[in-house]
Amino acid sequence: MLTSFDTDNILFQALNVDEVKTTITGGIYNEVERPDNSEKEDITINTITVTRTFSPQSGTSNVNIYVPDLKLNIKGQEQRKINKARLQELTELVITKLETANVQGVVFWVSNQTTLKEQGIYQHYTNLRIGWNIQII
């Protein structure tokens, strides 16, 4: 039986590879470990639920990809706007790494994707909702 700690670790291992680590300006964190007011490109992982029933277990996790907003001068005023190109680039990289990960007895997939504004700081993030089918006994 896996726990949310295990599913977080599986996602972390899938993303903690050189291609991802050298592409982002920040780090890969459990959601509660991300530095406060980070202004870097960070990836966070957290699991919402993992069933405690016997095989197969199911669950839901989140992978969030944070990107600082662009500083733009629009009509003489500095404004902060979403950096869509960078967010798209990092989202595609992360989805590729997740979709090609191979963990024996475990299947996970990106079930939903959306982009949101982070409240209180000048960043947007992509939320990837991860579904789980866990066959480990």
C-alpha positions as CSV (number, residue, x, y, z in Angstrom):
1,M,0.0,0.0,0.0
2,L,1.3,3.4,-1.0
3,T,0.7,6.6,1.0
4,S,0.7,10.2,-0.2
5,F,4.3,10.4,0.8
6,D,5.1,7.7,-1.7
7,T,3.2,9.3,-4.5
8,D,4.9,12.6,-3.9
9,N,8.2,10.9,-4.0
10,I,7.4,9.1,-7.3
11,L,6.5,12.4,-8.9
12,F,9.6,14.0,-7.5
13,Q,11.8,11.3,-8.9
14,A,10.1,11.6,-12.3
15,L,10.9,15.3,-12.4
16,N,14.2,15.5,-10.5
17,V,16.2,14.9,-13.7
18,D,18.9,17.0,-15.2
19,E,16.8,18.2,-18.2
20,V,14.2,19.7,-15.8
21,K,16.6,20.9,-13.1
22,T,18.8,22.7,-15.6
23,T,15.8,24.3,-17.4
24,I,14.0,25.9,-14.4
25,T,15.6,28.8,-12.5
26,G,14.3,27.5,-9.1
27,G,13.7,24.1,-7.6
28,I,11.4,21.1,-7.3
29,Y,9.6,21.1,-4.0
30,N,6.9,19.5,-2.0
31,E,4.2,22.1,-2.0
32,V,4.8,23.2,1.7
33,E,8.6,23.5,1.2
34,R,8.6,26.1,-1.6
35,P,10.3,29.2,-0.4
36,D,7.9,32.0,0.6
37,N,7.7,34.7,-2.0
38,S,9.9,32.8,-4.4
39,E,10.4,34.8,-7.6
40,K,11.9,31.8,-9.5
41,E,10.5,29.1,-11.8
42,D,9.6,26.4,-9.3
43,I,7.8,23.1,-9.5
44,T,5.7,21.9,-6.5
45,I,4.2,18.5,-5.9
46,N,1.4,17.5,-3.5
47,T,-1.0,14.6,-3.2
48,I,-4.6,15.4,-2.4
49,T,-5.8,11.8,-1.7
50,V,-4.7,8.2,-2.0
51,T,-7.3,5.5,-1.2
52,R,-6.5,3.0,1.6
53,T,-8.4,0.1,-0.1
54,F,-6.5,-2.8,-1.4
55,S,-5.4,-3.1,-5.0
56,P,-5.9,-1.1,-7.0
57,Q,-5.5,2.0,-5.0
58,S,-6.4,5.3,-6.7
59,G,-5.5,8.8,-6.0
60,T,-5.1,12.4,-7.1
61,S,-2.0,14.7,-7.0
62,N,-1.1,18.1,-8.2
63,V,2.1,19.3,-10.0
64,N,2.3,23.1,-10.1
65,I,4.7,24.9,-12.4
66,Y,5.4,28.5,-11.4
67,V,6.7,31.2,-13.7
68,P,7.3,34.9,-12.8
69,D,5.2,37.4,-14.7
70,L,6.8,39.6,-17.3
71,K,7.4,43.2,-16.5
72,L,6.0,45.2,-19.4
73,N,5.6,48.9,-20.2
74,I,2.1,49.4,-21.5
75,K,1.1,53.0,-22.3
76,G,3.8,54.3,-20.1
77,Q,3.0,52.1,-17.1
78,E,4.9,49.1,-15.8
79,Q,2.6,46.2,-15.6
80,R,2.9,42.5,-14.8
81,K,1.6,40.0,-17.4
82,I,1.6,36.3,-17.7
83,N,4.7,34.8,-19.4
84,K,2.7,32.4,-21.6
85,A,5.6,31.3,-23.8
86,R,7.8,30.2,-20.8
87,L,4.9,28.7,-19.0
88,Q,4.0,26.7,-22.1
89,E,7.6,25.5,-22.6
90,L,7.9,24.3,-19.0
91,T,4.5,22.7,-19.0
92,E,5.3,20.7,-22.1
93,L,8.6,19.6,-20.6
94,V,7.0,18.5,-17.3
95,I,4.1,16.6,-19.1
96,T,6.6,14.8,-21.3
97,K,8.7,13.7,-18.2
98,L,5.6,12.5,-16.4
99,E,4.1,10.7,-19.4
100,T,7.4,8.8,-20.0
101,A,8.1,7.8,-16.4
102,N,8.0,4.1,-15.8
103,V,7.3,2.9,-12.2
104,Q,6.5,-0.8,-11.8
105,G,3.0,-1.5,-10.4
106,V,2.0,2.2,-10.7
107,V,0.3,4.1,-13.5
108,F,-0.2,7.8,-13.3
109,W,-1.4,10.3,-15.9
110,V,-2.1,14.0,-16.4
111,S,-5.9,14.1,-16.2
112,N,-6.4,17.9,-16.3
113,Q,-4.3,21.1,-16.9
114,T,-5.1,24.7,-16.2
115,T,-3.3,28.0,-15.8
116,L,-3.9,30.2,-12.7
117,K,-2.7,33.4,-11.2
118,E,-0.9,33.1,-7.9
119,Q,-2.4,35.5,-5.5
120,G,-0.2,37.9,-3.7
121,I,2.9,37.6,-5.9
122,Y,3.5,38.3,-9.6
123,Q,3.4,34.8,-10.9
124,H,1.2,32.5,-12.8
125,Y,1.3,28.7,-12.6
126,T,0.1,25.7,-14.5
127,N,-1.7,23.1,-12.4
128,L,-1.4,19.6,-13.6
129,R,-3.9,17.2,-12.0
130,I,-2.5,13.7,-11.8
131,G,-4.6,10.5,-11.6
132,W,-3.2,7.3,-10.0
133,N,-3.8,3.6,-10.5
134,I,-1.7,1.7,-8.0
135,Q,-1.4,-2.1,-8.3
136,I,1.3,-2.6,-5.7
137,I,0.1,-4.9,-2.8
